[in-house]
Amino acid sequence: MTLFNKKQKYFTRPALACSLPILLALSACGDGSTLAGLDEDLSNGEDVTISLTQNDDGNLVIGGSANNAGSDAAGGVFVMSNILDENTIVAYSRAADGTLSLVGEFPTGGDGGDFDGPEGLDPLISAYAIINTPDNEFLMNVNAGSNTISVMQVNEDMSLTLVDTIGTRGVGPNSLAYHNGIVYVTNIDADGEFAGEPDQEGSIYGYTFDNGDLTAIPGSLRELDNRPAAVRFSPDGTQLLITSINAGSAALASGNDDSIVVFGIDENGVPTDAPTDGATSTPRGNAEGRNLPSAIGFEVVDRSNGRFAIVTEAREFRSEGEPPIFPGLQTGSVSVYQVNDDGSLNITQQDLLAGQTPTVGQRTACWIVFSPDGEYFWVSNALDASISTYRFTDDSGNIELVEELAAIGVQPTSTDPAVAFATTDGWIDLDITDDGAFIYQLFGLAGAVGVYAVDGGNLTLVETVTGDLPVQNTQGIVSF
């Protein structure tokens, strides 16, 4: 090793077991006490920066510290800006108390998109526009304006590195699902003729995922009879479920009423030629005059008595399938479907209101997260800027509303659309940490993230983080 002429030098070595004997030998040249604690850093797999200083007596003095800038972070939170010209991911590190610190903003290599009008709320009308792999090593996001998917590696300090982009074989990608090395994307439109969501019919497309690299699965493209809003795998990966926002729309050429459909997935990740089944909680022309369900966020869970899809439903399209009228929006809801082994669906519970009446409050139930134990779940209501708490009452898919307003923000002050969108915070996507300790709620019309501590089914506001995000058009949040 070269002696340094009374000048302090630095070098960094990977944390290898063979480094210890070298360091111990060097300690004989000077004050070895500075090595205290470095052996622990090395054994824990840290990178270590070692300083060598030659003192006035000609001896080397050794010091050092672990390069673990991210070690104080309990996890990370990531929001997709969905900026139209250059989509980015805004990254935060998460402290143990749930509070957030901005890490930076990282380009995805694609463009954001807007397919829901000028108000800037829920621009992709979707859930899971950004997802993380179960090991939290990678993020994937859609670039709806350039019809691509990006893969971002999550670094130790919660910064991001772009590692791959790939096309989606469709127009307007808006949702992603991952299971055991297989990824699926939904595209909102197959032909690119954007006459509006009432008549759009989308598609799904699949990929294999290997250490950040996406490879298209031959023969995986499937056309849909509706406009998709979200896609999820069953817990074992053998089924792929897709929700739709325009089931029963009078403008839909297919005339399809299905607000959720199921595809089987084989061992190569290829779906069945057509859905194994489709269903809705509220058919067109129903006697109750109930608006049709725009099904968006959902989860698929296994319980002791079966597999169930729990689906959020904004009640927007009118009962005969006519386009929504803002003052006529009805209270949102949650419906539950049993998903059988053959891919068929049975309705278990339908149209459980997110409010006290069918017409007042919590009008756009759109996103959902579950506690790790699967007992409680929370639904975000976009227009009314609130979170509602639900829970299972048994193992047969029955649920109940526990608290209509578990959390609440700035709500609209008028039924006039311009005034409503100008006054509401517009709560959209939300996510829960892996340990279930915190929920992060994206405020879609305030450029903010709300941090909530979770205690059973109860939520307590920890902080609201502002100033880092666009004040509208954001879509998608993940946390761990």
N, C-alpha and C positions, 0 to 999 in steps of 0.2 A: 504494500500500500504506500502511495506517495505521501511524504510528509509535507505539510502546508507551511509556508514560510510566514509564520505569525499572522496569517490572515484566516479568518473564519470561512470555511467552505461547507457546503451542504450536499448531501446525496440522498437519494431515496431508494430503498430496497424493498422488494416484495417481502411479505411476512412469511419467510420460509424457515423451517426448523434449523437449517444449516447456518442461519445468520447468528444464532446465539453463541456458538463457540467463537466466532470471529469477534463479536462484541465483548465477550468475556476476556479474550486475549488482549484486546485493545485496552480494556480497563486496567490492565497491569501497568500501562504506560502513564497513567494519570489517575485522577480521582474517579474511581468506579462507582461512587455513590450516585452519580447522575444517571446511571442505568436503572435505578430502582423504578420499577413499574413498567419499563420497556419490555421486559421478558413477558409480562402479562399481556401487553398489547400484541406482541408477536404471536403468542400462543392463541390469541383470540382471532388471528387472521387479519390484523390491521396492517396497512402500510405504515411505515415508520420513517420519519425524517430524522437523520442523525447529524449533529453538528460536531465537527472536529476543530478545536482551537488549540494552537500551540502557545503556551504561556511563556512568560519571561524566563522561566527555568528550562525551557526547551521541551517540556512535557506536553503530551496531548491531553486536552480536557474534552471529554465526550459528553454530549447532551443530546436530547432528542424529544420528540413528541409524536404521537400517532396522528396520521393524516385521516381523521375521521370527522370531517366537517359535518356530516349528516348524522353522527352518532347521537346527538341530542334530540333528533327528531323521532317522535313516536310513530310517525307515518307521513303521508302526503295527501293533498287534495288538489285536484286538477280540473280546470274548467275550460271548455272549448269556447273561444271567443266567437267563432263562426263569422269572422270578418270577411266581407265579400271579396275583396281584392287579394288578401293574404290571410288565410285561416291560421290561427295560432292556438296553442295551449298555454294557459296561465297556470303556473305551478306554485303551490304553497307547501312549506313544511308544516307539519302538525306537531304541536307540543303535547305533553302528556295530559295537560288540562284542557285540550281541545282547541286552544287558540292557534291562530295561523300567522305565519310569517311569509311574506312574498319572496319567492326564489327567483322568478323571472318569467318571461314570455317567450315561447319557442315556436317558430314557424313549422307548419306541418308539411309544407311543400305542395299545398293545394289551396283551393278557394272555398270560402263559405258559401252558403246559399240561403235564399228566402223564398218560401213557397206558401206563405200564409198572410199575404197582404202587407200594408204599410205600417201597421201598428208596432211591429217588432217583437211581439210576444209569441213564443213557441214557433219560430220561423220554419222548422222542419216538420212540425206537428208529429213529434215522435218521442220515443224514449230510447235510451241506450245508444245515443249518437257517439258516445265515447265509452269505452269499456277497458278494464284492466284484466290481465291474466291472473289466475289464482295465486301464483307465486309473487305477484306484484312487481315482476321484472319488466313488464312491457305494458304500454297503453296502445290501443287502436282507436282511431277516430275516422269518421266519414268527412269527406270534402265534397259537400253537396253541389258546389258550383263548378267543380272540375271532374265529377263522377269518378272519384278515386277513394281509396282507403290508405291511411298512413299508419305506420308502426313506429312508435317512439320507445326507446329504451329509457327506463327510469334509473338514474344514477343515484349514488349513495346520498348525495346532498339534495335529492329530489329535483335536480335539473333534468332536462330531457335531451336525448340525442335521436335525431331522425335516422332510422335504419332502413325503411322500405316504403314504397308507395306502389299501388297497383290499381288498375281499372276495375270497374264493377259490372261491366256488361249491361248497364242500364243507365237511366237518367234520374238524378236526384237521390243518391244513396242517403238513407236517414237513420238506420238502426243496424246494430251489430250483435252477434251472439258468438260465444266461444265455448267449446267443450273438448277437452282432451286432444288438442292439436287440430281441431276442425273449427273453421270460422264461417259464418254465414252473414250476408248483408242483404238488406231489403232496399230495392229501388222503388221510388214512388210512382214512376211512370215508365212504360215500356216503349212508347212511340215518341216521347218528347213533345207532344202536343199539349201545352199547358193551358187548357181551358178552365182550369180550376179543379179543386179536389173532388167535387161531386161526381165527375165522370172519369177520374184517373184509375187506371189498372196497372199495377206494378209487377215486380218480379223479385225472385231470390236468386242468389248465386253463392257458390261455396268455394272454400280454399282450404288447403292444408297449411298449418303454421309450424315452423321449425326454427326455434331460436331467433325469432324476429323476422324470418322470411316467409312471405305468403306466396303460395303457388296455387293457381286456379285448378279446381277439380273438374276434369272433363265430364261432360254430361250432367252438370249440376244445375244449369239454368232452368228455372221453372217460371212460367207466366202465372200471374194471379188474376183473380176476377174482381179484386178490390184494390183500393189504395192502402198499402201497408203502413202501420204506425210503429210497430215494434216486433222483434223476433227474439225468441228464447228457446234454448234446449231444455228437454226434460232432464232431471238430475242424472240419469244414466246415459244420456246422449243418444238414445234410440229414437227420439221423436223431436221434431222441430215444430214449434207453434208460432203463428203469426196473427197479430190483431190488425183490424182495419178500422178506419175512421168513417168510411162512407157506406157501410152496410145498409142496403135498402134505399140508397139515394135514387130519386126519380130520374136523375140524369145518367145513371150508371148503365152502360150498354148491356152488361151481363145480367142486370137485374138481380144480382146476388144479394142475399140478406145476411150472409155470414159475417159476424163481427170477430170470429176467431176460427182458424183452420189448423189442421194437424197434417204434417207429412211424416212418414216413416223415414229413418236415416239408416243406411246399411253400414257395414264395417269399413267401407271405403269413403264414407261421407256423402254418398249419392242419395238423393231423396227419391221417394216413390214418384211415379209418373204424375200422379194427381193427389190431391189431399185425401187422406183416409177418412176424414169427416170435417164438417163445418157446422157451426151453430150460432145462434144469437139468443140473447135474453129477451128481446122485445121485437117481434116481427112488425113489418110494415102493415099499417092499417089496424093496429091493435085497438081493442074496444075502449081501453082506458085513455086514449088520446095521449099516450106517453111519447115524448120525443124518442127518436131512435138512438141507440148507443153508438157514440164515437169511441170505440175501444182503443186505448193507447197503452199505457204502462201495465205490465202484468208480471206475475211470477208463477213458476210451476214448482210445486212442493209435494214431497211424498210424506204421507202420514200413515198411521198403522192400518187404516181402512181404505187406503187407495191413494192415487195420485190426483192432484187437483190443480187447476189453473185458476188463479184469483185475478180478476180483470177489472181495471178501472174503466169507468164509462162517463164521458162528458155527454150530456143529453142535448144535442144541438139540432141535427136534422129533424124536421117535424114528422109527425106520425105517418103521413102519407109519402114521406121521402122528399118533401120540398126542401130547398136550401134553408139554412138557419136564418132566423130573424133575431137580432140581438135582444130586444126586450122579451122575446119568447123563449129564451134559454131556460131550461128547467134544472132542478137540483140534480147534481151528479150522483153516481151510484157505484156499487161494486157488485159483480156477479161471480159465481163460483161454478166451475164445470169439473166434473170428474172425467179424467182422461184414462180410458181403459187401455189394456195391453194391446188390443188390436187397432188402437188409434181412433176409436169412436168416442163421442162426447155425450155425457149426460148432464143436464142442468141440475145442479144441487141446490143453489140458492140464487134467485134472480132479483136484480134491481133493488139491492139493499141501499137505501138512501144515505147520502153523506150529510144530510140535514134533517130538519124536523118535518118538513112538508115537501111534496113533490115539486113545488114551484119557487121556494124561497131559500136562498143561501147555498153556498158551496156548489156553484153551477157547473164547474168544469173540473171534475175529478179526473186527473190525468196521469199521475206518477205514483209509484208504490215502492216501499222498501220493507223488508222483514227483519225482525230481531233474529240473532243467530240461532236461538232455540226454536224459532218458527211459531211462537205463540202469538206475539203481537205483530201488527203491521201498521204502517202509516201511509196515508194517501194525501198527496199535495193537490190542492185546488187552485188552478192557475188564476182565474179572473178574480176570485174573492180572497186571494193571498192568505191561505190558511192551510193547516195540516190537520187532518182528522185521524183519530186512533181507532183501530179495530182489533179484534182478537178472535181466535177460534174458540168455539164453545164445546167442541167434541172432535173426534178423529174422523168424522164422516163428512167433513167439508162445510160444516155449519159455522157461520161467523156472526158477530154482532158489532154494532157501532158502540164504542166505549165512550168516546168524547168527540163531539163535533168540532170543537175549536181547541185542540191541544196546543196549537200555536197560531198566532194571527199577526198579520202585518197591516200595511196601509191598504185599505179596501176601496173599491170604486164608490163614488158619491152620487152616481146617476145611472139611469138606464140608457142614457144617450151614449152611443158607442164612443164618440170622440172624447167626451168627458170621462167616461169610465176608464178607457185606456190611458188617459192622461193623469189619472189620480191613483190607480192601483199600483202596488209593487210588482204584481204579476209573478207569483211564485210558480216556478216550473219544476225542472228536474231536481231530485234530491237523492242523496246516497247516505249509507250508514257504514261506519267503520267495521273492520273485520271482527273486532271484539264487541261490537254493539254498544260502545260507550257514547258515541256521538253521531248525530245526524247533521249533515250539511245541506242546507236548502239554498238553491240558486234563485235570486230575485231577478226575474227576467226583464223587468222594466225599471230597475234601480241600480243595475251594475254592482250588485252586492252579493255576499254569501252570509247567510245566517247560520250560526253555530249553536246547536242545541245538545245539552247533556241528556242522556237517556237513563231513566230510572224505572224499570218495569215498563209500563205503558206511558209514563209521564215524561214530558219534555220541559226543560228549563233553558231559557236563553242564556248563552255564555257571552257571546259578542256578535256584532254585525261588522263584517269586513267590507270596506268601501274603497273606491278610488283606483282599483286595479283592472276593472273590467269595462267593456263598452256598456253604455246605459240601456241598450236594447240589442236584440238579435242574437244574444248568446243562446247556446243550446248544449246541454250535456255536462254532467259533473260526476266524478268518481273520487272515492276516498279509500284509504286503508290505514 
